[in-house]
């Protein structure tokens, strides 16, 4: 129920925040949905960081059953600060998350060409 999702969100938020480098920020944007901003990172490096964050999330499950019930997905949305609107960035990240769910790595990169 809702309390279980709250517990997952809390565990993910605390675990991810503790695993991130100093100066990194994690934003909670929805039920079990977070945004982590990277600056000036190449696409291969972003994918490496995304798969690492996914592994961190998989290790944070508060209950043994959660590993079976929850499959974290990481969506990567490259954007230019001041050029792309916040709504567009969140939409691109959401789209990339949908793509990530169909990959073995659990990480998806938004492509403006496919957009």
N, C-alpha and C positions, 0 to 999 in steps of 0.2 A: 503494500500500500504506500501511501504518501510518506509515512515515516521512514520506510525503507529507502525510498529515493532521497529523502533528506539526509539519511545516514551515508548513502553513497556519495552524495554531493559534498558533504563535510569531509569525508575521508579523502576524496579526490582532491579537494581544494587544499587541505592541509598537507597531504603527501606531495602534491605537485609543487606547491609553494616552497616546501622544505628542500626539494630536489633541484630547484632552479638556481641559477647563478645570481649573485648579488646584483641588484639593479634591474633584474627582470621582473615583469609584472604579469599577474594572472587576473583576468577579469571574468567574473561570473555573469553570463548573459542569459541563462535560462536553466531549467531543471537539468542538472548534470551536463551543462554546456558551458565551456570556458573558452576564452580568447587569450592567446599568448602572442605578444607582438615581438618580432625579431627585426632588427635594423640591418639594412644593407647585407643581406645574406643571399648566397647563391642558391639556386633551386636544389642542386644536389645536397648542399649543407642543410637546407630547410627540411628536406625529406629525411635525412639522417636524424635531425633533432626531433622530427615528428614521430619517427618509429621509436626513438629512445623514450619520448614522453608516453607513448602508448604502452611500452613495456613497464614504465613506472606505474601507470594506471592499472595495468593488469596485476601488479604486485600489491596494490593497495586495497584490494577488496576486503570489506569488513567481515564478511562471512565466507565460509568455504563454498557455499552454493553460488555465490555471486560470479565466480569465474565461469560457470556454465551459463548463467543467465545474462551476463553483460559482456558485450564485445565493444571495447572502445574503438572509436574511429577518429582519425585526425585529418582535418581538411586544411589545406595550405592555399592561401589566397594572396598572391603577390599584389601589392598596390603601391601607388605613389601618394605620399602624404600631401594633402591639399588638392590633389587632382581627382581622386576617387572619393565618392561620398561614403559616409559611414554605412548607410543602408546597402550600397553596392558591395562594399567589402564584406559585410555580414552575409549577404546573399551569395557571393562567390565562395565564401568559406563553407556555407551550408551546402552548396552544390558539390564542393570538393569532398565534404563528409559523406554525401550520398555515394559518390564514386569510390571513396575509401572502403565503404562497407563491402564492396564487391572484390576487393583485392586481398591477397594473402597477408600483405604487410600491414593493412589497416590504415594506410596513409594515402591520401589523394591530393593531387596538385591541380588547382583550377587553371584551365587553359583558356585564354581570351579567344584563341582561334576556334575552339570548340564551343565556347560560351553559349 
